[in-house]
Amino acid sequence: MGAKLRVYKRRIRSVTATKKITKAMEMIAASRVVKAQRQVAASTPYASELTRAVTAVATGSNTQHPLTTEVEKPTRAALLLITSDRGLAGGYSSNVIKAAEQLTERLKAEGKEVDAYIVGRKGVSYYGFRERKIVESWTGFTDNPTYGDAKAIAAPLIEAVQKDTAEGGVDELHIVFTEFISMMTQTALDDRLLPLSLDKAAAESAETSKGEILPLFDFEPSAEDVLDALLPRYVESRIYNALLQAAASKHAATRRAMKSATDNAEELIKSLSRLANAARQAEITQEISEIVGGSAALADATAGSD
Protein backbone atom coordinates (compact mmCIF):
# COMPACT_ATOMS: atom_id res chain seq x y z
CA MET A 1 0.00 0.00 0.00
CA GLY A 2 2.80 2.39 0.86
CA ALA A 3 4.34 2.01 -2.60
CA LYS A 4 1.01 2.76 -4.29
CA LEU A 5 0.54 5.89 -2.17
CA ARG A 6 4.01 7.12 -3.13
CA VAL A 7 3.17 6.61 -6.82
CA TYR A 8 -0.03 8.68 -6.47
CA LYS A 9 1.79 11.49 -4.65
CA ARG A 10 4.53 11.55 -7.28
CA ARG A 11 1.95 11.78 -10.07
CA ILE A 12 0.09 14.56 -8.24
CA ARG A 13 3.32 16.58 -7.97
CA SER A 14 4.04 16.03 -11.67
CA VAL A 15 0.53 17.04 -12.80
CA THR A 16 0.60 20.08 -10.48
CA ALA A 17 3.85 21.26 -12.08
CA THR A 18 2.32 20.79 -15.54
CA LYS A 19 -0.77 22.71 -14.45
CA LYS A 20 1.39 25.68 -13.41
CA ILE A 21 3.03 25.73 -16.85
CA THR A 22 -0.25 25.53 -18.79
CA LYS A 23 -1.81 28.20 -16.59
CA ALA A 24 1.13 30.53 -17.21
CA MET A 25 0.93 29.90 -20.97
CA GLU A 26 -2.81 30.58 -20.90
CA MET A 27 -2.24 33.95 -19.22
CA ILE A 28 0.55 34.88 -21.65
CA ALA A 29 -1.65 33.99 -24.65
CA ALA A 30 -4.54 35.99 -23.18
CA SER A 31 -2.36 39.10 -22.88
CA ARG A 32 -0.96 38.68 -26.40
CA VAL A 33 -4.34 38.16 -28.04
CA VAL A 34 -5.58 41.50 -26.71
CA LYS A 35 -2.65 43.29 -28.34
CA ALA A 36 -3.16 41.32 -31.56
CA GLN A 37 -6.86 42.26 -31.57
CA ARG A 38 -5.96 45.93 -31.42
CA GLN A 39 -3.53 45.55 -34.32
CA VAL A 40 -6.17 43.78 -36.42
CA ALA A 41 -8.70 46.51 -35.67
CA ALA A 42 -6.15 49.19 -36.60
CA SER A 43 -5.05 47.60 -39.89
CA THR A 44 -8.42 46.47 -41.27
CA PRO A 45 -9.77 49.97 -42.17
CA TYR A 46 -6.56 50.78 -44.11
CA ALA A 47 -6.74 47.54 -46.08
CA SER A 48 -10.44 48.10 -46.80
CA GLU A 49 -9.95 51.69 -47.95
CA LEU A 50 -7.00 50.72 -50.14
CA THR A 51 -9.11 48.00 -51.77
CA ARG A 52 -11.82 50.59 -52.29
CA ALA A 53 -9.35 52.97 -53.94
CA VAL A 54 -8.06 50.25 -56.26
CA THR A 55 -11.66 49.38 -57.18
CA ALA A 56 -12.39 53.02 -57.96
CA VAL A 57 -9.35 53.28 -60.23
CA ALA A 58 -10.11 50.02 -62.00
CA THR A 59 -13.79 50.77 -62.59
CA GLY A 60 -13.04 54.34 -63.65
CA SER A 61 -10.62 53.39 -66.42
CA ASN A 62 -10.18 50.88 -69.22
CA THR A 63 -6.57 50.11 -68.34
CA GLN A 64 -5.45 46.48 -68.67
CA HIS A 65 -3.42 45.78 -65.53
CA PRO A 66 -2.37 42.58 -63.68
CA LEU A 67 -4.09 43.96 -60.58
CA THR A 68 -7.54 43.88 -62.15
CA THR A 69 -7.37 41.98 -65.46
CA GLU A 70 -8.15 38.27 -65.47
CA VAL A 71 -6.25 36.02 -67.85
CA GLU A 72 -8.56 34.25 -70.27
CA LYS A 73 -7.05 30.82 -69.58
CA PRO A 74 -4.96 30.93 -66.38
CA THR A 75 -2.42 28.12 -66.13
CA ARG A 76 -0.52 28.85 -62.93
CA ALA A 77 -1.46 30.19 -59.51
CA ALA A 78 0.55 31.19 -56.44
CA LEU A 79 -0.74 30.08 -53.04
CA LEU A 80 0.40 31.89 -49.90
CA LEU A 81 -0.25 29.75 -46.80
CA ILE A 82 0.03 31.38 -43.35
CA THR A 83 0.59 28.95 -40.47
CA SER A 84 2.30 29.20 -37.07
CA ASP A 85 5.89 28.81 -35.96
CA ARG A 86 4.83 27.09 -32.74
CA GLY A 87 2.42 24.41 -31.62
CA LEU A 88 0.27 24.07 -28.48
CA ALA A 89 -2.62 25.77 -30.30
CA GLY A 90 -5.07 22.93 -30.78
CA GLY A 91 -6.11 22.46 -34.39
CA TYR A 92 -5.05 25.95 -35.52
CA SER A 93 -2.34 25.00 -38.01
CA SER A 94 -3.97 21.75 -39.14
CA ASN A 95 -7.22 23.58 -40.00
CA VAL A 96 -5.53 26.20 -42.18
CA ILE A 97 -3.35 23.55 -43.85
CA LYS A 98 -6.49 21.56 -44.59
CA ALA A 99 -8.05 24.65 -46.20
CA ALA A 100 -4.90 25.09 -48.31
CA GLU A 101 -5.07 21.46 -49.43
CA GLN A 102 -8.68 21.88 -50.51
CA LEU A 103 -7.83 25.05 -52.45
CA THR A 104 -4.86 23.31 -54.10
CA GLU A 105 -7.03 20.43 -55.22
CA ARG A 106 -9.61 22.86 -56.61
CA LEU A 107 -7.00 24.83 -58.55
CA LYS A 108 -5.45 21.66 -59.95
CA ALA A 109 -8.88 20.45 -60.99
CA GLU A 110 -9.18 23.69 -62.99
CA GLY A 111 -5.96 22.80 -64.81
CA LYS A 112 -3.65 25.20 -62.96
CA GLU A 113 -0.19 24.54 -61.56
CA VAL A 114 0.18 25.70 -57.95
CA ASP A 115 3.31 27.40 -56.60
CA ALA A 116 3.43 27.25 -52.80
CA TYR A 117 4.69 30.13 -50.65
CA ILE A 118 4.67 29.24 -46.95
CA VAL A 119 4.72 31.34 -43.77
CA GLY A 120 5.39 29.53 -40.48
CA ARG A 121 7.40 26.46 -39.47
CA LYS A 122 4.30 24.26 -39.21
CA GLY A 123 3.48 24.73 -42.89
CA VAL A 124 7.12 24.37 -43.94
CA SER A 125 7.39 21.10 -41.95
CA TYR A 126 4.15 19.80 -43.46
CA TYR A 127 5.27 20.40 -47.03
CA GLY A 128 8.84 19.30 -46.33
CA PHE A 129 7.76 15.99 -44.79
CA ARG A 130 5.70 15.26 -47.93
CA GLU A 131 8.58 16.39 -50.17
CA ARG A 132 6.50 19.06 -51.88
CA LYS A 133 8.13 21.97 -53.62
CA ILE A 134 8.12 25.30 -51.79
CA VAL A 135 9.00 28.32 -53.91
CA GLU A 136 9.80 30.47 -50.87
CA SER A 137 9.17 30.36 -47.13
CA TRP A 138 9.36 32.70 -44.13
CA THR A 139 9.55 31.80 -40.43
CA GLY A 140 10.27 33.32 -37.03
CA PHE A 141 7.73 36.15 -36.80
CA THR A 142 4.23 34.66 -36.88
CA ASP A 143 3.49 35.50 -33.23
CA ASN A 144 4.18 39.21 -33.73
CA PRO A 145 4.35 40.16 -37.44
CA THR A 146 5.32 43.62 -38.64
CA TYR A 147 4.64 45.54 -41.84
CA GLY A 148 8.25 44.90 -42.83
CA ASP A 149 7.53 41.16 -42.75
CA ALA A 150 4.51 41.71 -45.01
CA LYS A 151 6.68 43.68 -47.48
CA ALA A 152 9.28 40.90 -47.53
CA ILE A 153 6.57 38.34 -48.31
CA ALA A 154 4.82 40.52 -50.89
CA ALA A 155 7.96 41.30 -52.94
CA PRO A 156 8.48 37.86 -54.60
CA LEU A 157 4.72 37.42 -55.01
CA ILE A 158 4.35 40.73 -56.88
CA GLU A 159 7.36 39.84 -59.00
CA ALA A 160 5.75 36.49 -59.89
CA VAL A 161 2.46 38.20 -60.83
CA GLN A 162 4.24 40.68 -63.08
CA LYS A 163 6.18 37.93 -64.89
CA ASP A 164 4.86 35.99 -67.83
CA THR A 165 3.91 32.38 -66.99
CA ALA A 166 6.43 31.14 -69.57
CA GLU A 167 9.15 32.76 -67.45
CA GLY A 168 7.91 31.30 -64.17
CA GLY A 169 5.24 33.89 -63.39
CA VAL A 170 1.70 33.28 -62.17
CA ASP A 171 -1.74 34.35 -63.36
CA GLU A 172 -3.42 34.36 -59.93
CA LEU A 173 -2.46 34.96 -56.31
CA HIS A 174 -4.39 33.22 -53.54
CA ILE A 175 -3.93 33.51 -49.78
CA VAL A 176 -5.00 31.03 -47.08
CA PHE A 177 -5.06 32.21 -43.46
CA THR A 178 -7.14 32.05 -40.29
CA GLU A 179 -9.62 34.87 -39.84
CA PHE A 180 -10.07 36.14 -36.29
CA ILE A 181 -13.79 36.53 -35.57
CA SER A 182 -13.89 36.37 -31.78
CA MET A 183 -12.00 34.87 -28.84
CA MET A 184 -13.94 31.63 -29.33
CA THR A 185 -14.25 31.59 -33.13
CA GLN A 186 -11.49 31.58 -35.73
CA THR A 187 -12.11 30.37 -39.28
CA ALA A 188 -9.62 29.16 -41.88
CA LEU A 189 -10.43 30.75 -45.23
CA ASP A 190 -8.96 31.31 -48.67
CA ASP A 191 -9.14 34.50 -50.71
CA ARG A 192 -7.93 35.52 -54.16
CA LEU A 193 -5.79 38.63 -53.93
CA LEU A 194 -4.94 38.98 -57.61
CA PRO A 195 -6.48 39.66 -59.96
CA LEU A 196 -8.87 41.67 -57.85
CA SER A 197 -12.50 40.66 -58.30
CA LEU A 198 -14.12 44.01 -59.08
CA ASP A 199 -17.67 42.80 -58.46
CA LYS A 200 -16.77 41.45 -55.03
CA ALA A 201 -14.68 44.50 -54.14
CA ALA A 202 -17.43 46.85 -55.28
CA ALA A 203 -19.96 45.00 -53.13
CA GLU A 204 -17.66 45.22 -50.08
CA SER A 205 -17.03 48.90 -50.80
CA ALA A 206 -20.76 49.61 -51.06
CA GLU A 207 -21.35 47.83 -47.76
CA THR A 208 -18.57 49.81 -46.10
CA SER A 209 -19.73 53.17 -47.45
CA LYS A 210 -23.35 52.54 -46.33
CA GLY A 211 -25.02 54.69 -48.94
CA GLU A 212 -22.25 57.29 -49.11
CA ILE A 213 -21.88 58.98 -52.51
CA LEU A 214 -18.61 57.88 -54.08
CA PRO A 215 -16.35 60.59 -55.52
CA LEU A 216 -15.23 60.92 -59.13
CA PHE A 217 -11.53 60.64 -59.85
CA ASP A 218 -9.03 62.17 -62.26
CA PHE A 219 -5.84 60.16 -62.70
CA GLU A 220 -2.46 61.81 -63.19
CA PRO A 221 -0.25 61.01 -64.95
CA SER A 222 -2.45 57.99 -65.92
CA ALA A 223 -4.65 55.28 -64.45
CA GLU A 224 -1.99 52.70 -65.30
CA ASP A 225 0.65 54.57 -63.29
CA VAL A 226 -1.75 54.83 -60.37
CA LEU A 227 -2.42 51.09 -60.49
CA ASP A 228 1.33 50.41 -60.68
CA ALA A 229 1.78 52.48 -57.51
CA LEU A 230 -1.19 50.85 -55.75
CA LEU A 231 -0.28 47.25 -56.62
CA PRO A 232 2.47 46.76 -54.00
CA ARG A 233 0.54 48.76 -51.39
CA TYR A 234 -2.58 46.67 -51.94
CA VAL A 235 -0.78 43.31 -51.73
CA GLU A 236 1.33 44.37 -48.73
CA SER A 237 -1.66 45.71 -46.78
CA ARG A 238 -3.76 42.61 -47.43
CA ILE A 239 -0.92 40.28 -46.45
CA TYR A 240 -0.18 42.34 -43.33
CA ASN A 241 -3.83 42.21 -42.28
CA ALA A 242 -3.87 38.44 -42.88
CA LEU A 243 -0.70 38.01 -40.78
CA LEU A 244 -2.29 39.96 -37.92
CA GLN A 245 -5.53 37.99 -38.20
CA ALA A 246 -3.53 34.76 -38.13
CA ALA A 247 -1.48 35.89 -35.11
CA ALA A 248 -4.61 36.85 -33.16
CA SER A 249 -6.24 33.54 -34.09
CA LYS A 250 -3.17 31.59 -32.99
CA HIS A 251 -3.01 33.31 -29.60
CA ALA A 252 -6.74 32.73 -29.06
CA ALA A 253 -6.33 29.07 -30.01
CA THR A 254 -3.36 28.73 -27.64
CA ARG A 255 -5.32 30.34 -24.82
CA ARG A 256 -8.23 27.97 -25.39
CA ALA A 257 -5.98 24.90 -25.62
CA MET A 258 -4.03 25.83 -22.48
CA LYS A 259 -7.23 26.51 -20.53
CA SER A 260 -8.49 23.09 -21.53
CA ALA A 261 -5.18 21.53 -20.45
CA THR A 262 -5.32 23.37 -17.11
CA ASP A 263 -8.88 22.22 -16.49
CA ASN A 264 -7.94 18.64 -17.35
CA ALA A 265 -4.96 18.84 -14.98
CA GLU A 266 -7.25 20.00 -12.16
CA GLU A 267 -9.62 17.09 -12.79
CA LEU A 268 -6.70 14.65 -12.86
CA ILE A 269 -5.33 16.04 -9.59
CA LYS A 270 -8.75 15.60 -7.94
CA SER A 271 -8.97 12.03 -9.21
CA LEU A 272 -5.43 11.18 -8.06
CA SER A 273 -6.09 12.82 -4.67
CA ARG A 274 -9.15 10.61 -4.16
CA LEU A 275 -7.12 7.53 -5.08
CA ALA A 276 -4.30 8.62 -2.76
CA ASN A 277 -6.76 9.17 0.12
CA ALA A 278 -8.29 5.76 -0.51
CA ALA A 279 -4.84 4.15 -0.52
CA ARG A 280 -3.86 5.98 2.70
CA GLN A 281 -7.12 4.94 4.35
CA ALA A 282 -6.56 1.33 3.29
CA GLU A 283 -3.03 1.49 4.70
CA ILE A 284 -4.28 2.87 8.03
CA THR A 285 -7.01 0.22 8.16
CA GLN A 286 -4.46 -2.50 7.50
CA GLU A 287 -2.17 -1.18 10.25
CA ILE A 288 -5.05 -1.08 12.74
CA SER A 289 -6.00 -4.64 11.77
CA GLU A 290 -2.42 -5.79 12.28
CA ILE A 291 -2.25 -4.07 15.70
CA VAL A 292 -5.56 -5.56 16.80
CA GLY A 293 -4.55 -8.96 15.48
CA GLY A 294 -1.21 -8.81 17.24
CA SER A 295 -2.82 -7.68 20.49
CA ALA A 296 -5.34 -10.55 20.32
CA ALA A 297 -2.57 -13.07 19.63
CA LEU A 298 -0.56 -11.73 22.59
CA ALA A 299 -3.60 -11.97 24.85
CA ASP A 300 -4.22 -15.55 23.75
CA ALA A 301 -0.57 -16.44 24.36
CA THR A 302 -0.70 -14.92 27.87
CA ALA A 303 -3.92 -16.74 28.70
CA GLY A 304 -2.43 -20.05 27.54
CA SER A 305 0.64 -19.68 29.74
CA ASP A 306 -1.56 -19.09 32.77
C-alpha positions as CSV (number, residue, x, y, z in Angstrom):
1,M,0.0,0.0,0.0
2,G,2.8,2.4,0.9
3,A,4.3,2.0,-2.6
4,K,1.0,2.8,-4.3
5,L,0.5,5.9,-2.2
6,R,4.0,7.1,-3.1
7,V,3.2,6.6,-6.8
8,Y,0.0,8.7,-6.5
9,K,1.8,11.5,-4.7
10,R,4.5,11.5,-7.3
11,R,1.9,11.8,-10.1
12,I,0.1,14.6,-8.2
13,R,3.3,16.6,-8.0
14,S,4.0,16.0,-11.7
15,V,0.5,17.0,-12.8
16,T,0.6,20.1,-10.5
17,A,3.8,21.3,-12.1
18,T,2.3,20.8,-15.5
19,K,-0.8,22.7,-14.5
20,K,1.4,25.7,-13.4
21,I,3.0,25.7,-16.8
22,T,-0.2,25.5,-18.8
23,K,-1.8,28.2,-16.6
24,A,1.1,30.5,-17.2
25,M,0.9,29.9,-21.0
26,E,-2.8,30.6,-20.9
27,M,-2.2,33.9,-19.2
28,I,0.5,34.9,-21.7
29,A,-1.6,34.0,-24.6
30,A,-4.5,36.0,-23.2
31,S,-2.4,39.1,-22.9
32,R,-1.0,38.7,-26.4
33,V,-4.3,38.2,-28.0
34,V,-5.6,41.5,-26.7
35,K,-2.7,43.3,-28.3
36,A,-3.2,41.3,-31.6
37,Q,-6.9,42.3,-31.6
38,R,-6.0,45.9,-31.4
39,Q,-3.5,45.5,-34.3
40,V,-6.2,43.8,-36.4
41,A,-8.7,46.5,-35.7
42,A,-6.1,49.2,-36.6
43,S,-5.0,47.6,-39.9
44,T,-8.4,46.5,-41.3
45,P,-9.8,50.0,-42.2
46,Y,-6.6,50.8,-44.1
47,A,-6.7,47.5,-46.1
48,S,-10.4,48.1,-46.8
49,E,-10.0,51.7,-48.0
50,L,-7.0,50.7,-50.1
51,T,-9.1,48.0,-51.8
52,R,-11.8,50.6,-52.3
53,A,-9.4,53.0,-53.9
54,V,-8.1,50.2,-56.3
55,T,-11.7,49.4,-57.2
56,A,-12.4,53.0,-58.0
57,V,-9.3,53.3,-60.2
58,A,-10.1,50.0,-62.0
59,T,-13.8,50.8,-62.6
60,G,-13.0,54.3,-63.7
61,S,-10.6,53.4,-66.4
62,N,-10.2,50.9,-69.2
63,T,-6.6,50.1,-68.3
64,Q,-5.4,46.5,-68.7
65,H,-3.4,45.8,-65.5
66,P,-2.4,42.6,-63.7
67,L,-4.1,44.0,-60.6
68,T,-7.5,43.9,-62.2
69,T,-7.4,42.0,-65.5
70,E,-8.1,38.3,-65.5
71,V,-6.3,36.0,-67.8
72,E,-8.6,34.3,-70.3
73,K,-7.1,30.8,-69.6
74,P,-5.0,30.9,-66.4
75,T,-2.4,28.1,-66.1
76,R,-0.5,28.8,-62.9
77,A,-1.5,30.2,-59.5
78,A,0.5,31.2,-56.4
79,L,-0.7,30.1,-53.0
80,L,0.4,31.9,-49.9
81,L,-0.3,29.8,-46.8
82,I,0.0,31.4,-43.4
83,T,0.6,29.0,-40.5
84,S,2.3,29.2,-37.1
85,D,5.9,28.8,-36.0
86,R,4.8,27.1,-32.7
87,G,2.4,24.4,-31.6
88,L,0.3,24.1,-28.5
89,A,-2.6,25.8,-30.3
90,G,-5.1,22.9,-30.8
91,G,-6.1,22.5,-34.4
92,Y,-5.1,26.0,-35.5
93,S,-2.3,25.0,-38.0
94,S,-4.0,21.8,-39.1
95,N,-7.2,23.6,-40.0
96,V,-5.5,26.2,-42.2
97,I,-3.4,23.6,-43.8
98,K,-6.5,21.6,-44.6
99,A,-8.1,24.7,-46.2
100,A,-4.9,25.1,-48.3
101,E,-5.1,21.5,-49.4
102,Q,-8.7,21.9,-50.5
103,L,-7.8,25.0,-52.4
104,T,-4.9,23.3,-54.1
105,E,-7.0,20.4,-55.2
106,R,-9.6,22.9,-56.6
107,L,-7.0,24.8,-58.6
108,K,-5.4,21.7,-59.9
109,A,-8.9,20.5,-61.0
110,E,-9.2,23.7,-63.0
111,G,-6.0,22.8,-64.8
112,K,-3.7,25.2,-63.0
113,E,-0.2,24.5,-61.6
114,V,0.2,25.7,-58.0
115,D,3.3,27.4,-56.6
116,A,3.4,27.2,-52.8
117,Y,4.7,30.1,-50.6
118,I,4.7,29.2,-46.9
119,V,4.7,31.3,-43.8
120,G,5.4,29.5,-40.5
121,R,7.4,26.5,-39.5
122,K,4.3,24.3,-39.2
123,G,3.5,24.7,-42.9
124,V,7.1,24.4,-43.9
125,S,7.4,21.1,-41.9
126,Y,4.1,19.8,-43.5
127,Y,5.3,20.4,-47.0
128,G,8.8,19.3,-46.3
129,F,7.8,16.0,-44.8
130,R,5.7,15.3,-47.9
131,E,8.6,16.4,-50.2
132,R,6.5,19.1,-51.9
133,K,8.1,22.0,-53.6
134,I,8.1,25.3,-51.8
135,V,9.0,28.3,-53.9
136,E,9.8,30.5,-50.9
137,S,9.2,30.4,-47.1
138,W,9.4,32.7,-44.1
139,T,9.6,31.8,-40.4
140,G,10.3,33.3,-37.0
141,F,7.7,36.2,-36.8
142,T,4.2,34.7,-36.9
143,D,3.5,35.5,-33.2
144,N,4.2,39.2,-33.7
145,P,4.3,40.2,-37.4
146,T,5.3,43.6,-38.6
147,Y,4.6,45.5,-41.8
148,G,8.2,44.9,-42.8
149,D,7.5,41.2,-42.7
150,A,4.5,41.7,-45.0
151,K,6.7,43.7,-47.5
152,A,9.3,40.9,-47.5
153,I,6.6,38.3,-48.3
154,A,4.8,40.5,-50.9
155,A,8.0,41.3,-52.9
156,P,8.5,37.9,-54.6
157,L,4.7,37.4,-55.0
158,I,4.4,40.7,-56.9
159,E,7.4,39.8,-59.0
160,A,5.8,36.5,-59.9
161,V,2.5,38.2,-60.8
162,Q,4.2,40.7,-63.1
163,K,6.2,37.9,-64.9
164,D,4.9,36.0,-67.8
165,T,3.9,32.4,-67.0
166,A,6.4,31.1,-69.6
167,E,9.1,32.8,-67.4
168,G,7.9,31.3,-64.2
169,G,5.2,33.9,-63.4
170,V,1.7,33.3,-62.2
171,D,-1.7,34.3,-63.4
172,E,-3.4,34.4,-59.9
173,L,-2.5,35.0,-56.3
174,H,-4.4,33.2,-53.5
175,I,-3.9,33.5,-49.8
176,V,-5.0,31.0,-47.1
177,F,-5.1,32.2,-43.5
178,T,-7.1,32.1,-40.3
179,E,-9.6,34.9,-39.8
180,F,-10.1,36.1,-36.3
181,I,-13.8,36.5,-35.6
182,S,-13.9,36.4,-31.8
183,M,-12.0,34.9,-28.8
184,M,-13.9,31.6,-29.3
185,T,-14.3,31.6,-33.1
186,Q,-11.5,31.6,-35.7
187,T,-12.1,30.4,-39.3
188,A,-9.6,29.2,-41.9
189,L,-10.4,30.7,-45.2
190,D,-9.0,31.3,-48.7
191,D,-9.1,34.5,-50.7
192,R,-7.9,35.5,-54.2
193,L,-5.8,38.6,-53.9
194,L,-4.9,39.0,-57.6
195,P,-6.5,39.7,-60.0
196,L,-8.9,41.7,-57.8
197,S,-12.5,40.7,-58.3
198,L,-14.1,44.0,-59.1
199,D,-17.7,42.8,-58.5
200,K,-16.8,41.5,-55.0
201,A,-14.7,44.5,-54.1
202,A,-17.4,46.9,-55.3
203,A,-20.0,45.0,-53.1
204,E,-17.7,45.2,-50.1
205,S,-17.0,48.9,-50.8
206,A,-20.8,49.6,-51.1
207,E,-21.4,47.8,-47.8
208,T,-18.6,49.8,-46.1
209,S,-19.7,53.2,-47.5
210,K,-23.4,52.5,-46.3
211,G,-25.0,54.7,-48.9
212,E,-22.3,57.3,-49.1
213,I,-21.9,59.0,-52.5
214,L,-18.6,57.9,-54.1
215,P,-16.3,60.6,-55.5
216,L,-15.2,60.9,-59.1
217,F,-11.5,60.6,-59.9
218,D,-9.0,62.2,-62.3
219,F,-5.8,60.2,-62.7
220,E,-2.5,61.8,-63.2
221,P,-0.3,61.0,-65.0
222,S,-2.4,58.0,-65.9
223,A,-4.6,55.3,-64.4
224,E,-2.0,52.7,-65.3
225,D,0.6,54.6,-63.3
226,V,-1.8,54.8,-60.4
227,L,-2.4,51.1,-60.5
228,D,1.3,50.4,-60.7
229,A,1.8,52.5,-57.5
230,L,-1.2,50.9,-55.8
231,L,-0.3,47.3,-56.6
232,P,2.5,46.8,-54.0
233,R,0.5,48.8,-51.4
234,Y,-2.6,46.7,-51.9
235,V,-0.8,43.3,-51.7
236,E,1.3,44.4,-48.7
237,S,-1.7,45.7,-46.8
238,R,-3.8,42.6,-47.4
239,I,-0.9,40.3,-46.4
240,Y,-0.2,42.3,-43.3
241,N,-3.8,42.2,-42.3
242,A,-3.9,38.4,-42.9
243,L,-0.7,38.0,-40.8
244,L,-2.3,40.0,-37.9
245,Q,-5.5,38.0,-38.2
246,A,-3.5,34.8,-38.1
247,A,-1.5,35.9,-35.1
248,A,-4.6,36.9,-33.2
249,S,-6.2,33.5,-34.1
250,K,-3.2,31.6,-33.0
251,H,-3.0,33.3,-29.6
252,A,-6.7,32.7,-29.1
253,A,-6.3,29.1,-30.0
254,T,-3.4,28.7,-27.6
255,R,-5.3,30.3,-24.8
256,R,-8.2,28.0,-25.4
257,A,-6.0,24.9,-25.6
258,M,-4.0,25.8,-22.5
259,K,-7.2,26.5,-20.5
260,S,-8.5,23.1,-21.5
261,A,-5.2,21.5,-20.5
262,T,-5.3,23.4,-17.1
263,D,-8.9,22.2,-16.5
264,N,-7.9,18.6,-17.4
265,A,-5.0,18.8,-15.0
266,E,-7.3,20.0,-12.2
267,E,-9.6,17.1,-12.8
268,L,-6.7,14.6,-12.9
269,I,-5.3,16.0,-9.6
270,K,-8.8,15.6,-7.9
271,S,-9.0,12.0,-9.2
272,L,-5.4,11.2,-8.1
273,S,-6.1,12.8,-4.7
274,R,-9.1,10.6,-4.2
275,L,-7.1,7.5,-5.1
276,A,-4.3,8.6,-2.8
277,N,-6.8,9.2,0.1
278,A,-8.3,5.8,-0.5
279,A,-4.8,4.2,-0.5
280,R,-3.9,6.0,2.7
281,Q,-7.1,4.9,4.3
282,A,-6.6,1.3,3.3
283,E,-3.0,1.5,4.7
284,I,-4.3,2.9,8.0
285,T,-7.0,0.2,8.2
286,Q,-4.5,-2.5,7.5
287,E,-2.2,-1.2,10.2
288,I,-5.0,-1.1,12.7
289,S,-6.0,-4.6,11.8
290,E,-2.4,-5.8,12.3
291,I,-2.2,-4.1,15.7
292,V,-5.6,-5.6,16.8
293,G,-4.6,-9.0,15.5
294,G,-1.2,-8.8,17.2
295,S,-2.8,-7.7,20.5
296,A,-5.3,-10.6,20.3
297,A,-2.6,-13.1,19.6
298,L,-0.6,-11.7,22.6
299,A,-3.6,-12.0,24.9
300,D,-4.2,-15.5,23.8
301,A,-0.6,-16.4,24.4
302,T,-0.7,-14.9,27.9
303,A,-3.9,-16.7,28.7
304,G,-2.4,-20.1,27.5
305,S,0.6,-19.7,29.7
306,D,-1.6,-19.1,32.8
